[in-house]
Structure formats: structure tokens, C-alpha cells
Amino acid sequence: MAFNPSEMHDIMRVVMLINFGRTCECERDPLMNRIQKFLGCYSCVEKSDFDYSINELAEEGLVTVQGEKLRLTDKGAKLSKEFKGLLFKREPILEIVAGLTDGSITSLMVILSAFLGGLGTPITIFAASLTLAAVALTNFSSFILGGKTEDIADLVSLKTLMEYGLHNIPDHEERDKSLMLVKNLFVVLKKEIGRVNLFSAALCAVTTLLSGLIPIASYILLPPPLNIIISLSFVGAIVMLFLVRYRSKKTGVHWKVTLIETVGIIIVAVIVSLLIGGTIYAP
């Protein structure tokens, strides 16, 4: 099913797919009621249009129909997940990557600065708390403002493209109904994206704190030279097991390529930060 709506039933099929729950199955009437409630418009979805769209999904191999019971096929479940990710932005990929990266870089900066500068525990704790809190709060505010702005801008562009295709419907009544359906759909999506952005920004801040706090706490609490070994090992584990693996899985790029790219960026960032810090605090 191509996401290039040229008639009302194209929109209906997308709305149906994103309204299936985690079990990937539902009965006809509950699904229709869920869609009407989801759109906030009971007149937008008629029984005949609903049944026609269900039959089209079944013909495309996306849904199996057994009487009143509907179930997504493997292909339909995968497509449903993709549409939910596209429209609802529910998978905070950028936020997780940013949190892990920033937390790792911050912890490396604090640990290496404390180790090379011979800083005492009180100063290290103060510097770590201040730095991690600043980075986490910056990430939170940046993603809750920038992320929401970007996602809504993407929605506006997507809505414009969809409406352009629907304006070519020759039947006036069907065209108006289709445009109303799209309008109600995107009103819901804007509200949902606001909630998702708040969660994603909070997740980014928490990820930043945790990925930076664990190595720093290890450095402070353990005796030398075990502290520097364990803390740097924690950073390596965070980069290898979480950041590299996560990026490789989401991009489909081999983990070795992702590892080289990720480690290279982190090393450059840490070196530049240490050089800048040394220049600023040099006597």
C-alpha cells in the first residue's frame, strides 16, 4: 500500500492500521468505534466506507478477516508499526543517541580532567554535578522545543502533500469528506506529538544523566588505579553495548562501521574539550 492518498479509502486504511492495538487483532464494531473516537468525528467514518477499506486491506494481505474478527498479518503489523513511527514519532531515536553520546563525552571529560589535573573528590563531585546537570537540562530544553517544532513542521508538510493528492478527487462530496478526515487526523497527531516530545525530552535528559553518572561515580568511589580503569571501562561499555549497537540496528549499517564513526566523533569531541578547558584554565 503506497502512502500517496488519492481517495478517501487510502486515508481510511492508514487510520485503520494505526488503530490496531498491540495484540494486532480487533473486532469490526470496536475498531470502528475506536477510529471514530480517535478522530473525534463520528460522521467522518461511515459503515460502508469502513467495510470497503477492510476488504481492501484483506486483498492486499495486510489483514485477515474471520467473520467479525480482524487480525493484522505479519506484513500488516510491520506496516502498522512503520506508520505509527512516522506519524506519532513514538520512537525517540535521536534523543537516545544524543543522551548516550552527551553522557559519555561528559563523563570522559570529567574523569580525564580530574585524573590529569589531580583534582580532589569534593571538586570532582562539584564539577561532575554541575556539568552533567547543565548538559541534561540543555538536552531536555533543546529537544522539547526543537523536537516539537521540527515534528509539527514535518506534519504540516505531510498534511499539505496529502491534501494536494485528495484535491484531485472528482466527486465533490467525497473530496470534502476526505479533506475533513485528513484535517481531523492531523489535529489528533499534533496533540499526540506534544505528549511524545515531552516524554522524549525527559528520556534524553535521563539517558544523559545515567550514561554520565555511572562512570563518574565509579571513578569517585573506587580507589586508584582501579577507579580510572573501571570508569573508562564503563564508558566503553556504554559506547559499545548501547550506543553503537543501537545506531547499527536503527541504520542497518554494520556495527564495525558504526563503531569507528562513533568512537572517532567521541574522541575528537573529548580532545577538543580538554584542549579548550586547558587553555581557559591555564595560568
BAFI-3210 file (N, C-alpha, C; in Angstrom, 3 decimals, decimal comma, padded with zeros to 6 digits):
// residues 283
n [1|2|3|4|5|6|7|8|9|10|11|12|13|14|15|16|17|18|19|20|21|22|23|24|25|26|27|28|29|30|31|32|33|34|35|36|37|38|39|40|41|42|43|44|45|46|47|48|49|50|51|52|53|54|55|56|57|58|59|60|61|62|63|64|65|66|67|68|69|70|71|72|73|74|75|76|77|78|79|80|81|82|83|84|85|86|87|88|89|90|91|92|93|94|95|96|97|98|99|100|101|102|103|104|105|106|107|108|109|110|111|112|113|114|115|116|117|118|119|120|121|122|123|124|125|126|127|128|129|130|131|132|133|134|135|136|137|138|139|140|141|142|143|144|145|146|147|148|149|150|151|152|153|154|155|156|157|158|159|160|161|162|163|164|165|166|167|168|169|170|171|172|173|174|175|176|177|178|179|180|181|182|183|184|185|186|187|188|189|190|191|192|193|194|195|196|197|198|199|200|201|202|203|204|205|206|207|208|209|210|211|212|213|214|215|216|217|218|219|220|221|222|223|224|225|226|227|228|229|230|231|232|233|234|235|236|237|238|239|240|241|242|243|244|245|246|247|248|249|250|251|252|253|254|255|256|257|258|259|260|261|262|263|264|265|266|267|268|269|270|271|272|273|274|275|276|277|278|279|280|281|282|283]
n.u [000,845|000,823|001,864|000,403|-002,051|-004,942|-007,580|-010,414|-010,453|-007,818|-006,786|-008,382|-007,485|-004,920|-005,533|-006,916|-004,882|-003,135|-004,690|-004,950|-004,335|-001,723|-002,026|-002,644|-005,116|-008,672|-012,226|-014,789|-016,820|-015,889|-013,400|-014,186|-015,567|-013,440|-011,862|-013,550|-013,725|-011,058|-010,598|-012,371|-014,704|-017,663|-019,165|-017,408|-016,617|-018,156|-020,185|-020,209|-017,937|-016,005|-016,191|-015,508|-012,851|-011,698|-011,972|-010,248|-007,789|-007,631|-007,464|-004,963|-003,384|-002,853|-004,544|-006,363|-009,567|-012,050|-015,110|-016,473|-014,099|-010,953|-007,579|-004,207|-001,864|001,546|002,865|001,071|001,217|003,844|003,760|001,904|003,339|005,353|003,912|002,915|005,308|006,129|004,035|003,382|005,797|006,909|009,174|011,970|014,597|016,675|016,866|017,699|020,195|021,516|021,460|023,015|025,436|026,147|026,219|028,313|030,510|030,601|031,144|033,650|035,156|035,029|036,187|038,794|039,765|039,782|041,547|043,970|044,428|044,657|042,565|040,737|038,328|035,966|035,958|035,812|033,310|031,660|032,226|031,396|028,666|027,672|028,337|027,066|024,380|023,943|024,302|022,286|019,929|020,106|019,846|017,239|015,650|016,304|015,380|012,677|011,722|012,932|012,508|009,701|008,967|010,194|008,914|006,207|006,396|007,123|004,772|002,955|003,941|003,555|000,777|000,017|000,937|-000,636|-003,219|-003,032|-003,016|-005,585|-007,233|-007,662|-009,749|-012,641|-015,367|-017,350|-018,510|-017,214|-014,605|-014,675|-015,295|-013,025|-011,002|-011,826|-011,481|-008,683|-008,001|-009,026|-007,512|-004,888|-005,137|-005,392|-002,893|-001,115|-001,638|-000,890|001,816|002,821|002,702|004,371|006,810|007,427|007,874|010,040|012,006|012,395|013,328|015,739|017,168|017,318|018,712|021,128|022,021|022,263|024,085|026,307|026,606|027,145|029,841|031,307|030,656|031,816|034,504|034,871|034,185|035,707|038,996|042,206|044,507|042,239|039,902|040,087|040,394|038,045|036,030|036,551|036,163|033,436|032,488|033,348|031,782|029,210|029,332|029,938|028,052|025,559|025,258|026,629|025,536|022,799|022,654|023,602|021,626|019,351|020,074|020,852|023,428|026,627|028,001|030,721|031,445|029,823|030,907|033,546|032,961|031,459|033,217|035,327|034,169|033,536|036,090|037,374|035,698|036,120|038,902|039,090|037,500|039,006|041,343|040,365|039,459|041,894|043,201|041,627|041,840|044,516|047,434]
n.v [-001,193|002,020|005,147|007,421|009,149|009,180|008,980|008,754|006,276|005,518|007,074|006,098|003,463|003,819|005,045|002,955|001,020|002,217|002,173|-000,349|-002,375|-003,529|-006,258|-006,758|-007,467|-007,228|-006,614|-005,846|-003,772|-002,637|-001,652|000,225|002,021|002,820|004,174|006,290|007,603|008,200|010,015|011,930|012,471|011,385|011,333|011,192|008,658|006,242|003,267|001,813|002,774|001,997|-000,847|-001,272|-000,405|-002,232|-004,584|-003,985|-003,881|-006,546|-007,758|-006,871|-008,339|-007,519|-007,734|-010,272|-011,667|-012,979|-013,544|-011,390|-010,823|-009,312|-009,397|-008,388|-009,274|-010,523|-008,850|-006,699|-005,922|-005,047|-002,889|-001,307|-000,625|000,900|003,083|004,173|004,946|006,874|008,802|009,327|009,671|008,041|006,634|007,509|007,968|009,825|011,208|009,250|008,495|010,977|011,391|009,223|009,739|012,378|011,991|010,136|011,574|013,729|012,430|011,321|013,669|014,805|012,764|012,403|014,998|015,286|013,234|013,827|016,385|016,006|016,429|016,873|014,895|016,413|018,642|017,320|016,072|018,323|019,544|017,483|017,233|019,767|019,915|017,630|018,138|020,542|019,758|017,789|019,298|021,127|019,433|018,506|020,886|021,669|019,545|019,413|021,805|022,257|019,709|019,416|021,560|020,824|018,343|019,082|020,806|018,961|017,476|019,360|019,710|017,099|016,898|018,858|017,731|015,408|016,510|017,760|015,609|014,636|016,656|016,191|014,466|013,749|013,689|015,835|015,613|013,371|014,333|016,501|015,084|013,502|015,410|016,496|014,295|014,017|016,447|016,158|013,961|015,005|016,949|015,362|014,090|016,212|016,841|014,436|014,306|016,379|015,299|013,098|014,354|015,576|013,327|012,201|014,198|014,188|011,583|011,765|013,502|011,948|009,711|010,927|011,708|009,191|007,730|009,265|009,499|006,968|006,099|008,264|008,134|005,684|006,332|008,152|006,734|004,370|003,065|004,346|002,554|001,502|002,901|004,618|002,714|001,102|003,045|004,097|001,756|001,406|003,547|002,684|000,386|001,486|002,913|000,842|-001,338|-000,136|002,458|002,113|-000,362|000,255|002,342|000,964|-000,966|000,585|002,004|000,081|-000,317|-001,929|-002,965|-002,515|-000,413|001,566|001,652|002,643|005,185|006,304|006,151|007,678|010,256|010,794|010,735|012,908|014,998|014,922|015,433|018,023|019,395|019,063|020,428|023,019|023,487|023,324|025,523|027,630|027,494|027,661|028,999]
n.w [000,000|-001,059|000,345|-000,740|-000,898|-002,869|-002,755|-000,517|000,792|000,905|002,964|005,005|005,272|006,302|008,752|009,956|010,222|012,099|014,308|015,298|018,125|020,416|020,361|017,803|016,808|016,454|016,730|014,305|014,921|017,449|016,494|014,590|016,245|017,828|015,971|015,254|017,707|018,062|015,967|016,722|015,448|014,546|012,267|010,219|009,530|007,870|007,835|005,436|004,079|005,885|005,821|003,143|003,078|004,823|003,353|001,247|002,587|003,301|000,778|000,030|001,622|004,212|006,333|008,007|007,762|009,730|009,936|012,207|013,349|013,154|012,122|012,058|009,575|009,418|007,660|007,667|010,374|010,531|008,755|010,067|012,376|011,197|010,171|012,555|013,746|011,905|011,923|014,631|015,854|017,860|018,534|020,081|018,636|017,987|020,407|022,262|021,193|021,337|024,121|025,123|023,801|024,650|027,432|027,646|026,571|028,360|030,822|030,236|029,868|032,461|034,047|032,891|033,160|035,956|036,593|035,169|036,112|038,778|040,616|043,673|045,560|046,470|044,667|042,221|042,442|042,558|040,063|038,333|038,984|038,303|035,556|034,384|035,067|033,699|031,012|030,762|031,284|029,221|027,009|027,492|027,295|024,698|023,083|023,724|022,771|020,193|019,058|019,062|017,424|014,994|014,444|014,204|012,047|010,088|010,057|009,080|006,486|005,499|005,696|003,866|001,452|001,354|001,211|-001,237|-003,051|-002,589|-003,477|-006,104|-006,382|-008,148|-007,358|-005,543|-002,961|-001,839|-001,913|-000,097|002,226|002,470|002,847|005,266|006,876|006,815|008,000|010,639|011,421|011,538|013,478|015,745|015,630|016,090|018,767|019,961|019,331|020,862|023,464|023,120|022,540|024,973|026,592|025,176|025,408|028,181|028,439|027,042|028,733|031,092|030,114|029,451|032,017|033,352|031,721|032,055|034,814|035,998|035,173|036,284|039,021|039,603|039,279|041,368|043,716|043,813|044,678|043,525|041,328|040,311|039,970|037,664|035,685|035,851|035,510|032,939|031,564|031,935|030,413|027,897|027,707|027,628|025,232|023,394|023,858|023,993|022,588|020,032|019,205|019,184|017,264|015,034|014,689|014,101|011,816|010,050|009,301|009,270|012,396|012,850|011,191|012,249|014,812|014,408|013,407|015,549|017,809|016,812|016,590|019,282|020,490|019,202|020,071|022,858|023,061|021,925|023,788|026,140|025,389|025,020|027,622|028,994|027,918|028,802|031,605|031,985|033,610]
ca.u [000,000|001,640|001,350|000,191|-003,511|-005,634|-009,001|-010,698|-010,156|-006,384|-006,644|-009,062|-006,637|-003,847|-006,139|-007,201|-003,638|-002,552|-005,607|-004,847|-003,546|-000,518|-002,364|-002,819|-006,417|-009,816|-013,477|-015,176|-017,502|-014,976|-012,386|-014,838|-015,808|-012,140|-011,431|-014,403|-013,305|-009,703|-010,695|-013,260|-015,712|-018,423|-019,743|-016,347|-016,419|-019,416|-020,057|-019,886|-016,531|-015,211|-016,182|-014,785|-011,424|-011,293|-011,838|-009,036|-006,658|-007,591|-006,984|-003,534|-002,667|-002,475|-005,497|-007,169|-010,932|-012,781|-016,371|-016,332|-012,761|-009,922|-006,230|-003,145|-000,858|002,897|003,111|000,247|001,747|005,062|003,364|001,262|004,418|006,043|003,045|002,888|006,577|006,167|003,030|003,365|007,167|006,959|010,470|012,891|015,933|017,632|017,019|018,505|021,564|022,077|021,675|024,164|026,649|026,488|026,598|029,633|031,508|030,694|031,837|035,062|035,767|035,178|037,139|040,148|040,177|040,103|042,727|045,162|044,643|044,805|041,524|040,240|036,965|034,914|035,942|035,343|031,853|031,035|032,345|030,568|027,244|027,363|028,440|026,004|023,075|023,850|024,124|020,973|018,896|020,202|019,236|015,788|015,025|016,514|014,535|011,250|011,378|013,319|011,871|008,274|008,900|010,545|007,894|004,989|006,702|007,029|003,348|002,325|004,357|002,887|-000,645|-000,116|001,105|-001,809|-004,358|-002,838|-003,473|-007,035|-007,956|-007,933|-010,947|-013,669|-016,630|-017,258|-018,851|-016,132|-013,427|-014,854|-015,213|-011,621|-010,243|-012,227|-010,842|-007,272|-007,934|-009,217|-006,371|-003,705|-005,403|-005,043|-001,452|-000,420|-001,774|-000,118|003,236|003,180|002,952|005,536|008,007|007,728|008,468|011,341|012,953|012,712|014,141|017,074|017,823|017,614|019,771|022,365|022,443|022,677|025,289|027,441|026,724|027,723|031,318|031,853|030,510|032,843|035,804|034,934|034,018|036,715|040,376|043,096|044,184|041,057|038,825|040,206|040,207|036,627|035,196|036,725|035,532|032,003|032,253|033,484|030,613|028,062|029,504|029,912|026,859|024,311|025,252|026,983|024,550|021,520|022,768|023,747|020,321|018,395|020,502|021,121|024,843|027,404|028,411|032,120|031,452|029,221|031,855|034,621|032,375|031,066|034,413|036,066|033,495|033,672|037,492|037,615|034,971|036,780|040,199|038,838|037,003|040,133|042,233|039,715|039,484|043,270|043,527|040,889|042,314|045,980|047,867]
ca.v [000,000|003,224|006,259|008,525|009,104|009,816|008,845|008,694|004,960|005,472|007,626|005,177|002,289|004,242|005,247|001,622|000,359|002,810|001,999|-001,690|-002,380|-004,359|-007,650|-006,808|-008,015|-006,471|-006,887|-004,750|-002,645|-001,920|-000,924|001,397|002,973|003,356|005,138|007,471|008,303|008,674|011,197|012,903|012,812|010,164|011,402|011,059|007,250|005,536|001,815|001,321|003,107|001,161|-002,212|-001,263|-000,293|-003,515|-005,536|-003,638|-004,328|-008,006|-008,102|-006,562|-009,242|-006,829|-008,109|-011,474|-011,454|-014,182|-013,044|-010,056|-010,713|-008,823|-009,577|-007,976|-010,258|-010,063|-007,702|-005,602|-005,478|-004,289|-001,620|-000,541|-000,087|001,941|004,265|004,765|005,625|008,055|009,802|009,666|009,911|007,411|006,034|008,644|007,527|010,921|011,546|008,214|008,621|012,208|011,193|008,337|010,412|013,501|011,464|009,514|012,629|014,487|011,621|011,246|014,965|014,972|011,769|012,702|016,270|015,026|012,364|014,538|017,571|015,625|017,098|016,155|014,368|017,454|019,431|016,432|015,916|019,600|019,719|016,471|017,567|020,964|019,627|016,703|018,813|021,525|019,041|017,139|020,331|021,665|018,446|018,497|022,081|021,689|018,572|019,682|022,944|021,986|018,485|019,682|022,442|020,048|017,330|019,741|021,283|017,780|017,139|020,356|019,366|015,854|017,225|019,602|016,778|014,528|017,286|018,018|014,435|014,460|017,700|015,700|013,611|014,462|013,792|016,930|015,144|012,509|015,172|017,224|014,113|013,087|016,516|016,579|013,152|014,380|017,538|015,605|013,096|015,781|017,589|014,344|013,841|017,332|016,678|013,264|014,621|017,193|014,389|012,276|015,188|015,739|012,058|012,030|015,136|013,671|010,382|012,215|014,032|010,826|008,925|011,701|011,612|007,832|007,329|010,017|009,354|005,667|006,128|009,258|007,582|004,639|006,989|008,815|005,812|003,304|003,523|004,300|002,940|000,766|003,825|005,067|001,547|000,716|004,125|004,123|000,522|001,690|004,394|001,800|-000,496|002,296|003,211|-000,389|-002,170|000,607|003,460|001,524|-001,393|000,911|003,034|-000,034|-001,610|001,516|002,457|-001,058|-000,290|-002,893|-002,384|-002,088|000,921|002,454|001,767|003,550|006,526|006,780|006,348|008,808|011,508|010,992|011,061|014,279|015,905|014,956|016,098|019,456|019,927|019,127|021,496|024,287|023,641|023,612|026,885|028,578|027,476|027,749|030,211]
ca.w [000,000|-001,156|001,140|-001,653|-000,948|-003,982|-002,463|000,908|001,363|001,194|004,318|005,919|005,511|007,201|010,077|010,495|010,605|013,304|015,435|015,850|019,350|020,460|020,045|016,336|016,434|016,948|016,024|013,410|015,572|018,352|015,732|014,005|017,344|018,246|014,952|015,390|018,923|017,803|015,116|017,326|014,434|014,273|010,923|009,210|009,191|007,652|007,855|004,088|003,814|006,783|005,286|001,875|003,384|005,410|002,236|000,507|003,399|003,203|-000,561|-000,034|002,508|005,441|007,386|007,805|008,227|010,118|010,452|012,790|013,917|012,246|012,652|011,157|009,188|009,736|006,791|008,157|011,665|010,257|008,141|011,135|013,213|010,440|010,126|013,896|013,941|011,041|012,261|016,048|016,324|019,180|018,838|020,227|018,216|018,123|021,816|022,919|020,693|021,903|025,549|025,320|023,326|025,526|028,738|027,528|026,393|029,611|031,825|029,839|030,151|033,908|034,565|032,431|033,766|037,355|036,668|034,701|036,935|040,178|041,403|044,840|045,458|046,513|043,429|041,152|042,605|042,182|038,611|037,672|039,186|037,522|034,126|033,980|035,181|032,615|029,741|030,774|031,162|027,856|026,120|027,719|026,725|023,248|022,400|023,910|021,920|018,809|018,572|018,784|016,248|013,803|014,171|013,724|010,692|009,223|009,928|008,193|005,120|005,130|005,521|002,605|000,360|001,312|000,733|-002,666|-003,781|-002,421|-004,214|-007,463|-006,380|-008,931|-006,634|-004,574|-001,616|-001,355|-001,711|001,163|003,318|002,583|003,426|006,663|007,538|006,975|008,973|011,987|011,704|011,894|014,781|016,736|015,581|016,727|020,214|020,360|019,207|022,015|024,594|022,797|022,650|026,398|027,032|024,521|026,010|029,517|028,244|026,659|029,931|031,987|029,472|029,617|033,422|033,709|030,987|032,593|036,263|036,387|035,119|037,220|040,373|039,740|039,444|042,672|044,834|043,844|044,921|042,346|039,939|039,876|039,611|036,284|034,811|035,853|034,967|031,478|031,061|031,886|029,235|026,739|027,651|027,199|023,806|022,606|024,016|023,833|021,525|018,730|018,865|018,890|015,984|013,975|014,493|013,520|010,489|009,183|008,933|010,038|013,673|012,805|010,589|013,249|015,925|014,012|013,306|016,877|018,634|016,249|016,955|020,726|020,780|018,747|020,959|024,173|022,911|021,744|025,061|027,072|024,939|025,337|029,071|029,400|027,501|029,637|032,996|032,055|034,307]
c.u [000,879|001,016|001,285|-001,304|-004,095|-007,145|-009,176|-010,283|-008,658|-006,117|-007,242|-008,177|-005,485|-004,375|-006,453|-005,935|-003,068|-003,459|-005,695|-003,944|-002,351|-000,799|-002,569|-004,131|-007,531|-011,055|-013,918|-015,750|-016,612|-013,906|-012,977|-015,105|-014,508|-011,659|-012,248|-014,015|-011,929|-009,730|-011,547|-014,357|-016,454|-019,043|-018,705|-016,184|-017,770|-019,165|-019,643|-018,424|-015,601|-015,074|-015,381|-013,272|-010,884|-011,065|-010,578|-007,785|-006,493|-007,050|-005,476|-002,715|-002,207|-003,344|-006,159|-008,527|-011,589|-014,086|-016,216|-014,925|-011,745|-008,552|-005,201|-002,240|000,524|003,252|002,332|000,750|003,001|004,729|002,692|002,306|005,137|005,218|002,977|004,174|006,671|005,247|003,094|004,745|007,405|008,308|011,525|014,330|016,972|017,907|017,885|019,962|022,233|022,374|022,894|025,477|027,077|026,906|027,990|030,728|031,704|031,455|033,328|035,791|036,034|036,240|038,564|040,658|040,582|041,376|044,002|045,475|044,816|043,789|041,073|038,799|035,897|034,808|035,420|033,831|031,131|031,049|031,449|029,086|026,835|027,341|027,308|024,631|022,877|023,577|022,731|019,847|018,907|019,561|017,721|015,124|015,159|015,546|013,049|010,804|011,688|012,639|010,420|008,120|009,163|009,447|006,611|005,209|006,628|005,577|002,639|002,673|003,649|001,405|-000,880|-000,011|-000,105|-003,023|-004,254|-003,327|-004,982|-007,838|-008,307|-009,132|-012,079|-014,985|-016,507|-017,499|-017,732|-014,864|-013,514|-014,734|-013,770|-010,778|-010,577|-011,573|-009,367|-007,111|-008,053|-008,050|-005,177|-003,911|-005,023|-003,535|-000,669|-000,477|-000,901|001,378|003,704|003,502|004,211|006,828|008,405|008,405|009,876|012,396|013,369|013,605|015,575|017,845|018,225|018,742|021,123|022,910|022,990|023,967|026,518|027,679|027,438|029,250|031,928|031,776|031,545|034,214|035,949|034,973|035,122|038,117|041,189|044,035|042,932|039,963|038,886|039,965|038,727|035,754|035,316|036,134|034,029|031,661|032,331|032,288|029,382|028,138|029,322|028,554|025,573|024,334|025,530|025,937|023,218|021,567|022,862|022,404|019,356|018,775|020,726|022,553|025,596|027,982|029,856|032,245|030,907|030,172|032,950|034,117|032,087|032,273|035,226|035,476|033,681|035,100|037,805|036,944|035,652|038,108|040,024|038,380|038,129|041,107|041,652|039,757|040,880|043,678|042,871|041,503|043,834|046,396|048,514]
c.v [001,241|004,342|007,495|008,627|009,868|009,685|008,654|007,369|004,765|005,978|006,673|003,989|002,627|004,407|003,911|000,950|000,917|002,661|000,559|-001,646|-003,302|-005,816|-007,865|-007,456|-007,210|-006,923|-005,643|-003,542|-001,914|-001,120|000,334|002,454|003,620|004,422|006,419|008,301|008,915|009,971|012,294|013,340|011,543|010,160|011,195|009,622|006,561|004,038|001,277|001,588|002,241|-000,255|-002,292|-001,226|-001,573|-004,546|-005,255|-004,077|-005,848|-008,446|-007,861|-007,433|-008,603|-007,225|-009,423|-011,249|-012,798|-013,752|-011,617|-009,806|-010,322|-009,007|-009,154|-009,157|-009,726|-008,821|-006,478|-005,040|-004,628|-002,916|-000,717|000,120|001,052|003,223|004,950|005,521|006,909|009,161|010,251|009,985|009,267|006,804|007,136|008,273|008,617|011,228|010,534|008,324|009,857|012,044|010,335|009,014|011,512|013,028|010,864|010,569|013,415|013,712|011,495|012,548|015,135|014,032|012,102|014,016|016,067|014,206|013,117|015,752|017,268|016,286|016,226|015,734|015,455|018,259|018,591|016,254|017,185|019,786|018,742|016,815|018,740|020,667|018,728|017,359|019,801|020,848|018,413|018,160|020,964|020,716|018,441|019,691|022,123|020,756|018,861|020,868|022,647|020,769|018,710|020,551|021,667|019,052|017,952|020,294|020,130|017,383|018,088|020,049|018,115|016,084|017,943|018,660|015,860|015,267|017,579|016,844|014,274|015,513|017,259|014,765|014,332|014,659|014,812|016,452|014,273|013,310|015,919|016,284|013,681|014,168|016,710|015,466|013,452|015,474|017,012|014,709|013,907|016,629|016,641|014,139|014,962|017,218|015,529|013,564|015,504|016,344|013,550|013,078|015,413|014,490|011,886|012,949|014,675|012,439|010,747|012,724|012,913|009,967|009,615|011,558|010,226|007,419|008,102|009,766|008,070|005,664|007,104|008,754|006,488|005,251|007,584|007,806|004,766|003,869|003,484|003,106|002,249|001,707|004,265|003,920|001,194|001,782|004,217|002,872|000,696|002,545|003,561|000,884|000,258|002,561|001,959|-001,081|-001,424|001,523|002,854|000,509|-000,766|001,602|002,048|-000,686|-000,691|001,952|001,311|-001,104|-001,267|-002,229|-001,905|-000,682|001,938|002,692|002,769|004,994|007,106|007,089|007,542|010,139|011,811|011,395|012,503|015,279|016,047|015,697|017,611|020,091|020,080|020,252|022,868|024,559|023,970|025,015|027,903|028,668|027,503|029,042|031,219]
c.w [000,000|-000,344|000,256|-001,892|-002,126|-003,833|-000,962|001,529|001,606|002,610|005,340|006,259|006,466|008,623|010,738|011,014|011,905|014,512|015,924|017,074|019,262|020,114|018,560|015,931|017,092|016,190|015,277|014,153|016,576|017,615|015,119|015,075|017,805|017,269|015,060|016,613|018,743|016,991|015,734|016,384|014,033|012,876|009,830|008,716|009,083|007,532|006,493|003,731|004,660|006,220|003,985|002,125|004,001|004,311|001,423|001,265|003,319|001,845|-000,701|000,907|003,796|006,625|007,012|008,451|008,496|010,777|010,918|013,332|012,849|012,910|011,614|010,826|009,607|008,930|007,270|009,470|011,476|009,680|009,172|012,029|012,513|010,385|011,485|014,170|013,134|011,538|013,718|016,604|017,688|019,531|018,881|019,892|018,454|019,586|022,559|022,492|021,294|023,386|025,841|024,916|024,288|026,915|028,722|027,417|027,689|030,680|031,504|030,155|031,643|034,460|034,167|033,017|035,216|037,492|036,284|035,568|038,404|041,082|042,568|044,650|045,516|045,224|042,261|041,216|042,164|040,665|037,858|037,775|038,316|036,027|033,641|034,015|034,036|031,278|029,664|030,594|029,775|026,848|026,250|027,041|025,204|022,530|022,590|023,048|020,451|018,230|018,204|017,543|014,966|013,438|013,637|012,317|009,690|008,998|008,970|006,741|004,621|004,868|004,190|001,405|000,219|000,774|-000,758|-003,504|-003,723|-003,183|-005,636|-007,525|-007,103|-008,182|-005,497|-003,143|-001,032|-001,080|-000,376|002,365|003,556|003,248|004,903|007,471|007,805|008,026|010,403|012,394|012,188|013,146|015,904|016,798|016,250|018,248|020,710|020,316|020,363|023,230|024,355|022,949|024,107|026,949|026,457|025,126|027,402|029,420|027,876|027,879|030,882|031,433|029,612|031,034|033,758|033,018|031,441|034,058|036,678|036,292|036,133|038,657|040,620|039,981|040,846|043,825|044,938|044,083|043,633|042,449|039,402|039,381|038,152|035,312|034,698|035,207|033,446|030,830|030,962|030,669|027,964|026,574|027,161|025,698|022,965|022,646|023,712|022,613|020,154|018,286|018,454|017,529|014,828|013,652|013,754|012,106|009,514|008,688|009,829|011,284|013,662|012,222|011,588|014,413|015,593|013,979|014,682|017,744|018,137|016,663|018,441|021,088|020,390|019,684|022,311|024,099|022,781|023,053|026,079|026,685|025,261|026,836|029,577|029,056|028,424|031,035|033,128|032,733|033,345]
res [m|a|f|n|p|s|e|m|h|d|i|m|r|v|v|m|l|i|n|f|g|r|t|c|e|c|e|r|d|p|l|m|n|r|i|q|k|f|l|g|c|y|s|c|v|e|k|s|d|f|d|y|s|i|n|e|l|a|e|e|g|l|v|t|v|q|g|e|k|l|r|l|t|d|k|g|a|k|l|s|k|e|f|k|g|l|l|f|k|r|e|p|i|l|e|i|v|a|g|l|t|d|g|s|i|t|s|l|m|v|i|l|s|a|f|l|g|g|l|g|t|p|i|t|i|f|a|a|s|l|t|l|a|a|v|a|l|t|n|f|s|s|f|i|l|g|g|k|t|e|d|i|a|d|l|v|s|l|k|t|l|m|e|y|g|l|h|n|i|p|d|h|e|e|r|d|k|s|l|m|l|v|k|n|l|f|v|v|l|k|k|e|i|g|r|v|n|l|f|s|a|a|l|c|a|v|t|t|l|l|s|g|l|i|p|i|a|s|y|i|l|l|p|p|p|l|n|i|i|i|s|l|s|f|v|g|a|i|v|m|l|f|l|v|r|y|r|s|k|k|t|g|v|h|w|k|v|t|l|i|e|t|v|g|i|i|i|v|a|v|i|v|s|l|l|i|g|g|t|i|y|a|p]
***
